[in-house]
Amino acid sequence: MKFRSTGVFFFFLFSFFIGFSQWAFSQELITGKDSASYAIGVSVARSLKASELPPLNNNAFLSGVRAVFENRRLRIDSASLNDIITSYIAKAEKKETEVSTHIRRDLALFETPLALSLHKNTGKAAIDKMESPQLKQLAMALFSGKYDKKYRVATFNANLKPTTLGQELMIGDGYSKYEGITGVYFPIGRHLVLVSGIEPGKEADLLIPNWNRRAPDSTKPDKDPAGWGIKRQVFALRNGANIIDVEGYDGLAYISYYVDEPGKQAPLQVHFVNGQVNGYFDLAKNNDKDWNQLIDNAIYPVIDAVGKHIQIAYPAEACKKYAYGKGVELITQYDSLVHLQHKLLGLIKYNRVPANRILARVNYNYYMFRDGDGVAYMGTDPGNAMALVVDPVRVVKGDPCWGFSHEVGHVHQLRPYLNWGGLGEVSNNIFSLYGTTSFGNKSRISEQKNYQKARDSIISRKICYLQDNDVFNRLIPFWQLQLYFAGAGNNPDFYPDLFEAFRKQGNAERASQRGGRRSNGGWGDRGDNPAPYQLNFVKTACEVSKTDLTDFFDQYGFFYVGQFEFGDYGNYKYELTQEMADKTRAEIKAMNLPQPKVDLTKLED
Ligand SMILES: [Zn+2]
């Protein structure tokens, strides 16, 4: 996946080019440098245009560009740059429509601001005179006693911001941004939503993502100029009446109400006056009969379902075909796969399991992928993945089990403590192996003979594991630690304890930074050189397991002294000196720990 910082890079480059646009219009492209510069400008501008950035203050951003090029002190803290840009873009994409006086007048006929009942003296004549078609329809239904409030009137608890969760757990912000499932469908057109409970200084939005978005050329769905990500309409909510003008595409509504301390926040009350009810499935409240009713009666092609750790937005048709009568089983299986990762991460042992969920959604661009919004699966041919990810029996078997665990594993990578340069497609697979083998699937690294390959390639050639290009070979030492401690090492909490130790290290490091501020977004900075994190891993693994693992790590080149460069979602320069290696060896020796009972490098599953 691409990181948000790419956008920031473009942002500054683009600013630079706009600032010097006078030059661009008046000069010819003479040298190779001129042409290349021009080409970069065009390419950057195109990608910025596609990203739909809101208008900028040219002078201010030119000043930012110059500050960087002239190495001047920045007027904004480097660590805050990303957050500022992200929140500016988020604010700019919000839509708000002025509420007319006739809506205010009509609302006076109801007893409460949420318009759940009519004033006793509101009669048929007064209703006939109402001007807002939405409120008039509501008043008629209330008057005749035929208003069904189910889904239309609901309470929404605040959720912990995914970025804040990411900082607490030292993972990314990959948890769901769509937790406020409403079960209400909004066709294109004008709708009225009444809200109460937004406290001063807090923000709540109504989101309408386009789950049904298709690529313009259905034969090349992955070549979509709009990209693969979620396109959505965002409406800022205020207490009282909100006009929701749905334009371009219809969709299911979600309340986005994310805060830093959800426990301290009173819930929102929302009345969707005239959306239509699609409904949703909640594992905590519903059974398979409800599930069938939901997919039989859905008025939008996609349905929402939510479990303890997962939420899905899948086509009703696929659910009917592959999971009819099996909603409970489907959501339970997904929950179990996420639960296993929480277990390995030590979130259960250390009472840190988030209330947040991970989103799995349908998409119409690509087979299976993960982005900042969760996991996405293809809903049509070519590359239809629905049979694999909707049938509850198949979800925990083979490729779908691996795929889901792999992608959710990315969401849970601890950065940088167990995701330094070179582990991008490695440390998430500790979770994939744990998830798939826990469900009785064969170990992928065993089937692919990576144990032998790693011995031949890394141990025999005396290279550093990071110099092996096969991500599965690089995974071997990390999984052999699990095999040993789950078996002969008799310490099944090895990884849970190790992850907790890393979280403590991360918190201590953050607290020591200026003012203890949260500087790294959800992601810790991986730095350029993986070696310090690698040595920290070695040392902490010995500490936590109370075992001297020096020889084991030595064989896989964790003490490899030297320099080399490599790529892993960015460029890295490995640099480990004799001094660094000696220091770590000495620190482990000073712990006076027993040797492991067996040679870990021989372990296989
Ligand atoms: Zn991956």
Boltz pocket constraint, residues with backbone or C-beta under 6 A from the ligand:
constraints:
  - pocket:
      binder: B
      contacts: [[A, 406], [A, 410], [A, 424], [A, 425]]
      max_distance: 6.0
